[in-house]
């Protein structure tokens, strides 16, 4: 699915997603990826939420991160309570959704200037 045109703010923007890939700033990615306004970390972590650990998320969260959008593939699946609790202890808001919804939500929040990270699994 392609998105409508988004105003260019210089931030990383998810331009399209589907069929096991996402496109960010004209480049296609086919493995789990983490993206923020300033950084793209390709081959970021696990392919499935069951394998997600706190260490995977610590690797991509900045000190100022306000919100983590966790895209869990073709359907919404929740991480372990330990992972969720660790994020809440850091004061980071966590939203868990399917990857398509995560892509759309990330673009909205980054366009608002929020310090957001999208961690996307593409299964």
C-alpha positions in Angstrom: 0.0 0.0 0.0 1.3 3.5 -0.9 0.6 6.5 1.3 -0.6 9.9 0.3 2.1 12.5 -0.1 3.6 13.7 3.2 5.2 17.1 3.7 9.0 16.8 3.6 10.4 17.7 7.0 13.7 15.9 6.6 12.6 13.1 8.9 12.5 9.5 7.8 9.1 8.7 6.4 7.5 5.3 5.6 6.3 5.7 2.0 4.8 2.2 1.5 4.4 -1.2 3.1 3.0 -4.6 2.3 3.9 -8.1 1.2 6.8 -8.4 3.7 8.5 -5.1 3.0 8.4 -1.4 3.9 9.8 1.5 1.9 11.5 4.3 3.7 12.9 7.3 1.8 12.9 5.3 -1.5 14.6 2.2 -0.1 12.8 -1.1 0.4 13.5 -3.3 3.5 12.4 -6.9 3.8 13.5 -7.7 7.4 12.6 -6.4 10.8 13.5 -2.7 11.0 13.5 0.1 13.5 13.0 3.7 12.3 12.9 7.1 14.0 13.0 10.6 12.5 16.8 10.5 12.3 17.8 6.9 12.1 16.9 3.7 10.2 18.3 0.4 11.7 17.9 -2.3 9.1 17.8 -6.0 10.3 17.0 -4.6 13.7 15.7 -7.5 15.6 13.5 -10.6 15.7 11.1 -11.6 12.9 8.4 -12.5 15.4 7.2 -10.8 18.6 7.6 -14.0 20.6 11.4 -13.6 20.3 11.4 -9.9 21.3 13.6 -9.0 24.2 14.3 -5.8 26.2 17.8 -5.8 24.7 16.3 -5.5 21.1 14.4 -2.4 22.1 17.2 -0.8 24.2 19.3 -0.9 21.0 16.9 1.5 19.2 15.4 3.7 21.9 16.9 7.1 22.5 17.0 9.0 25.8 14.3 11.3 24.6 12.0 8.7 23.0 8.4 9.4 24.0 6.6 6.6 22.2 7.4 3.2 20.8 5.2 1.9 18.0 5.6 -1.8 17.8 4.4 -3.4 14.5 4.0 -7.1 15.0 3.4 -8.3 11.4 0.2 -9.1 9.7 -1.8 -9.1 13.0 -1.5 -7.5 16.4 0.4 -9.7 18.9 1.6 -8.5 22.3 5.1 -8.8 23.6 5.9 -10.5 26.9 4.8 -8.7 30.1 8.5 -8.3 30.9 9.2 -6.3 27.7 6.1 -4.2 28.2 6.9 -3.5 31.9 10.5 -2.5 31.1 9.3 0.1 28.6 6.7 1.5 31.0 9.4 1.8 33.8 11.4 4.0 31.4 8.4 6.2 30.9 8.0 5.4 27.3 4.5 5.0 25.9 4.0 1.7 24.0 1.5 1.1 21.2 1.2 -2.4 19.8 -0.5 -2.9 16.5 -0.2 -4.7 13.2 2.6 -3.4 11.0 0.4 -1.6 8.6 -1.3 0.4 11.3 2.2 1.0 12.9 3.5 2.5 9.7 0.6 4.9 9.5 0.7 5.9 13.1 4.5 6.4 13.0 4.1 8.8 10.0 1.5 10.8 11.9 3.5 11.1 15.1 6.8 12.0 13.3 5.0 14.6 11.2 3.9 16.2 14.6 7.5 16.4 15.7 7.1 13.7 18.3 10.2 11.6 19.4 8.9 8.3 18.2 10.5 5.0 17.2 8.7 2.4 15.1 10.0 -1.2 15.6 8.5 -3.2 12.7 8.3 -6.9 12.2 7.4 -7.9 8.7 6.1 -11.5 8.8 
